[in-house]
Amino acid sequence: MMEHISVLLKDSIELLNISEDKTYVDATMGRAGHSSEILKRLKSGHLYCFDQDYEAINYSQERLSKIGNNFTIIKDNFVNLKPQLALNGVTKIDGILYDLGVSSPQFDKAERGFSYKLDAKLDMRMDRDQELDAHKVINKYAEDELVDIFYKYGEEKFARSIAKNIVSLRKSKPINTTLELVEIIKNSVPKKVLYDKKHPARKVFQALRIYVNNELKVFENSLNSALTLLNTGGRIVVITFHSLEEKIVKSVFKDKTIDIRDEFLRKLPVVVENTKEYKLVIKKPIIANEQELKLNKRSRSARLWAIEKN
């Protein structure tokens, strides 16, 4: 199994602007790559970590315990950030990190069903206690529903032909595994797509993963909730991996930092301060440098964003 390499680790930790006595949250703990670096910088402060994966929690509990004991792991979806922190007596925080990429062990462990390169039962659940999985979507959803999922969450332009073939083939037998689905996708797209550098199944698999885990709505709700938890000077740092996540970050950050009166105010003969409660820490997202790209090809699509409460 490939060891998980935390993307944009140095930059994201720097942007959090950690103080040793304050409270931080890693909303996407995974294998504790970012959590470990946050915890190393805390003395009297405390770190709260969220994850839904039992394997990740067990692994990270042991890893973080070697650094210190001033951390708490919460098994829940980060959409429940606010109530879960409240249960722990926390109503304000000084920083929170979201790394929205699926961890390498989840991709590389066949039975999780995330990978289009490894054969396994169709699954793709982040939380394995959840009822809905990719197998149910592929075998039970109507053609139009599949088209909508593939196009909306994967931006797959051959969504109709793929969905049509799925529905046709599952009439004779269920589509049970990842590689069965890959084969259907390959037979549903033009031959030139098969010779593209990028795998022909990547968009459909992305779409299924996002849909099964309701990732976009969950992230948007959690991000808005996190903003209300920030102390003055507190920061939210986000690592996105595709355009749909970027769109949410841009929309929320723009709404929170840009005064709609700006154009009018600039024309006035006196200076009027922007009254927005938040400000952008960086104007443009940070991307991986050449050295990181060589070490971790999954960092190629990563974008790092940050916002601060005034």
C-alpha positions in Angstrom: 0.0 0.0 0.0 1.3 3.4 -0.9 2.0 5.7 2.1 -0.2 8.8 2.1 1.8 11.9 1.3 0.1 15.1 2.6 -0.4 17.6 -0.2 0.9 21.1 0.2 1.9 20.3 3.8 4.4 23.1 4.4 2.3 25.8 2.8 -0.9 24.8 4.5 0.7 24.7 8.0 2.3 28.1 7.5 -1.0 29.6 6.4 -2.7 28.3 9.6 -0.4 30.7 11.5 -0.4 28.4 14.5 0.0 29.6 18.1 1.0 27.1 20.7 -1.8 27.9 23.1 -4.8 28.0 20.8 -7.5 25.6 19.4 -7.3 24.1 16.0 -9.3 21.6 13.9 -8.3 19.2 11.2 -11.6 18.5 9.5 -10.1 15.8 7.3 -7.6 13.9 9.5 -7.0 10.9 7.3 -3.6 9.4 8.2 -2.8 12.5 10.3 -0.2 14.0 8.0 -1.4 17.6 8.6 -2.7 16.8 12.1 0.8 15.7 13.2 2.4 18.9 12.0 -0.3 21.0 13.8 0.1 19.0 17.0 3.9 19.4 17.0 3.3 23.2 17.2 0.9 23.1 20.2 1.8 23.2 23.9 -1.2 24.2 25.9 -3.4 24.4 22.8 -5.6 21.6 21.6 -6.3 19.9 18.3 -9.6 18.3 17.3 -9.6 15.9 14.4 -12.6 14.6 12.3 -12.7 11.4 10.3 -15.3 8.8 9.4 -12.9 5.9 8.6 -12.2 3.5 11.4 -8.9 2.4 9.9 -7.7 6.1 9.6 -8.8 6.8 13.2 -7.0 3.7 14.6 -3.8 4.5 12.7 -3.9 8.2 13.5 -4.7 7.7 17.2 -1.4 5.8 17.5 0.6 8.2 15.4 -0.6 11.4 17.2 -0.2 9.8 20.7 3.6 9.6 20.0 3.6 13.4 19.7 1.3 14.5 22.6 -2.0 13.9 24.3 -3.6 17.3 23.7 -5.8 16.1 20.8 -9.3 14.7 20.4 -10.4 12.5 17.5 -14.1 12.7 16.6 -15.6 10.0 14.4 -18.1 12.0 12.4 -18.6 13.8 9.1 -17.2 17.4 9.3 -20.6 18.7 8.4 -21.3 18.2 12.1 -18.4 20.2 13.1 -20.2 22.8 15.2 -22.4 20.4 17.3 -19.6 18.0 17.9 -17.2 20.7 19.1 -19.9 22.1 21.3 -20.2 18.6 22.9 -16.5 19.0 23.7 -17.1 22.4 25.2 -15.7 24.3 22.2 -17.6 27.2 20.7 -14.7 29.1 19.2 -11.5 28.0 17.3 -8.4 29.6 15.9 -7.9 27.6 12.8 -9.3 24.8 10.7 -7.9 22.8 7.8 -9.8 21.0 5.1 -7.8 18.6 2.8 -10.5 17.5 0.4 -8.5 14.8 -1.4 -9.2 11.1 -0.8 -6.2 9.7 1.1 -3.8 7.4 -0.7 -4.7 4.3 1.4 -8.3 4.7 0.5 -7.4 4.8 -3.2 -4.8 2.1 -3.0 -6.7 -0.4 -0.9 -8.8 -2.4 -3.4 -11.7 -3.3 -1.2 -12.6 0.4 -0.6 -13.8 0.5 -4.3 -12.4 4.0 -5.0 -9.9 3.0 -7.6 -10.5 2.4 -11.3 -7.2 0.5 -11.5 -7.9 -2.1 -8.8 -10.6 -4.7 -8.9 -13.0 -4.7 -6.0 -16.7 -4.5 -5.2 -18.2 -1.1 -6.0 -18.3 0.8 -2.7 -16.7 4.3 -2.4 -18.1 5.1 1.0 -16.0 7.3 3.3 -18.1 6.1 6.2 -18.5 2.3 5.9 -21.5 2.4 8.3 -23.4 4.4 5.6 -26.1 2.5 3.7 -25.7 4.1 0.2 -22.8 2.9 -1.8 -21.7 3.0 -5.5 -23.0 -0.5 -6.1 -26.5 0.6 -5.3 -26.2 3.7 -7.5 -24.9 1.8 -10.5 -27.4 -1.1 -10.2 -30.6 0.7 -9.1 -30.7 4.2 -10.4 -32.5 5.1 -13.6 -30.6 6.1 -16.7 -31.5 9.8 -16.4 -30.3 9.8 -12.8 -27.0 8.3 -13.7 -26.6 10.8 -16.5 -27.2 13.6 -14.1 -24.7 12.3 -11.6 -21.9 11.7 -14.2 -22.4 15.1 -15.8 -23.0 17.2 -12.7 -20.2 15.7 -10.5 -17.8 14.4 -13.0 -18.3 16.8 -15.9 -18.4 13.6 -18.1 -19.4 14.6 -21.6 -20.2 11.0 -22.6 -22.5 10.5 -19.6 -25.5 9.5 -21.7 -23.8 6.7 -23.6 -22.1 5.4 -20.4 -25.4 5.4 -18.5 -27.3 3.8 -21.3 -24.8 0.9 -21.5 -24.9 0.5 -17.7 -28.7 0.1 -17.7 -28.6 -2.2 -20.7 -25.9 -4.6 -19.3 -27.3 -4.8 -15.7 -30.5 -6.3 -17.1 -28.6 -9.6 -17.6 -26.5 -9.5 -14.5 -25.6 -7.0 -11.7 -22.5 -4.8 -12.2 -20.6 -5.8 -9.1 -17.0 -4.6 -9.4 -14.9 -1.6 -10.2 -13.2 -3.2 -13.2 -16.6 -4.3 -14.6 -17.7 -0.7 -14.5 -14.4 0.4 -16.1 -14.9 -2.0 -19.0 -18.4 -0.6 -19.6 -17.0 3.0 -19.6 -14.3 2.0 -22.0 -16.9 0.5 -24.4 -19.0 3.7 -24.1 -16.6 6.4 -25.2 -14.9 7.1 -28.5 -11.7 5.2 -29.2 -9.6 8.4 -29.1 -10.5 8.8 -25.5 -8.9 5.5 -24.7 -5.6 6.8 -25.8 -5.7 9.9 -23.7 -3.1 10.2 -20.9 -5.9 10.5 -18.4 -7.9 7.3 -17.5 -11.3 7.2 -19.3 -13.1 6.1 -16.1 -11.7 8.9 -13.8 -14.6 11.3 -14.2 -17.3 8.7 -13.6 -15.5 7.4 -10.5 -15.1 10.9 -9.2 -18.8 11.6 -9.8 -19.8 8.4 -8.0 -17.5 9.2 -5.0 -18.8 12.7 -4.7 -22.4 11.6 -5.0 -22.2 8.6 -2.6 -20.6 10.8 0.1 -22.6 14.0 -0.7 -19.3 15.7 -0.7 -20.0 19.1 -2.2 -23.1 20.0 -0.1 -21.4 18.6 3.0 -18.3 20.7 2.4 -20.2 23.9 1.6 -22.3 23.6 4.8 -19.3 22.7 6.9 -17.3 25.7 5.5 -20.0 28.1 6.3 -20.3 26.7 9.8 -16.6 26.9 10.3 -16.6 30.6 9.5 -19.0 31.3 12.4 -16.6 29.5 14.8 -13.5 31.5 14.1 -12.0 33.8 16.7 -10.6 37.1 15.5 -7.4 36.4 13.6 -8.5 32.8 13.1 -8.0 31.2 9.7 -9.6 28.6 7.5 -7.2 26.8 5.1 -8.6 24.6 2.3 -7.0 22.3 -0.2 -9.2 21.5 -3.2 -8.6 19.0 -6.0 -11.2 19.8 -8.7 -13.2 22.6 -10.1 -16.4 21.8 -8.3 -14.7 22.2 -4.9 -12.9 25.3 -6.2 -16.3 26.8 -7.2 -17.6 26.5 -3.7 -14.5 28.0 -2.1 -14.5 30.9 -4.5 -18.2 31.6 -4.0 -18.1 31.4 -0.2 -14.9 33.4 0.2 -16.1 36.1 -2.3 -19.4 36.4 -0.4 -17.6 36.8 2.9 -14.7 39.2 1.8 -16.0 41.4 -1.0 -18.3 44.3 -0.1 -20.9 44.6 -2.9 -20.6 48.4 -2.4 -16.9 48.4 -3.4 -17.4 49.7 -6.9 -19.5 52.6 -5.6 -17.2 53.3 -2.6 -14.1 53.6 -4.9 -15.8 56.5 -6.6 -16.3 58.5 -3.5 -13.9 61.4 -2.7 -13.3 60.0 0.8 -12.0 56.6 1.9 -14.7 54.3 3.3 -13.4 51.0 4.9 -14.7 47.6 3.7 -17.0 46.4 6.5 -16.7 42.7 5.7 -15.9 40.4 8.7 -13.3 38.3 6.8 -10.4 38.9 4.5 -8.4 36.8 2.0 -5.0 35.7 3.3 -3.7 35.1 -0.2 -5.2 36.6 -3.4 -4.6 33.5 -5.6 -4.5 29.8 -4.6 -1.1 28.2 -4.0 -0.2 25.2 -6.2 2.4 22.5 -5.8 6.0 23.4 -6.8 8.1 21.2 -9.1 9.8 19.3 -6.3 6.4 18.3 -4.7 5.0 17.3 -8.1 7.9 14.9 -8.6 7.3 13.3 -5.2 3.6 13.2 -5.4 1.8 13.3 -8.7 -1.6 13.6 -6.9 -0.6 17.1 -5.9 -0.9 18.3 -9.6 -4.5 19.3 -9.2 -4.3 20.7 -5.7 -5.1 24.3 -4.9 -4.6 25.9 -1.5 -6.9 28.7 -0.2 -7.1 30.7 3.0 -9.4 33.2 4.7 -9.1 35.0 8.0 -11.6 36.6 10.4 -10.9 40.3 11.0 
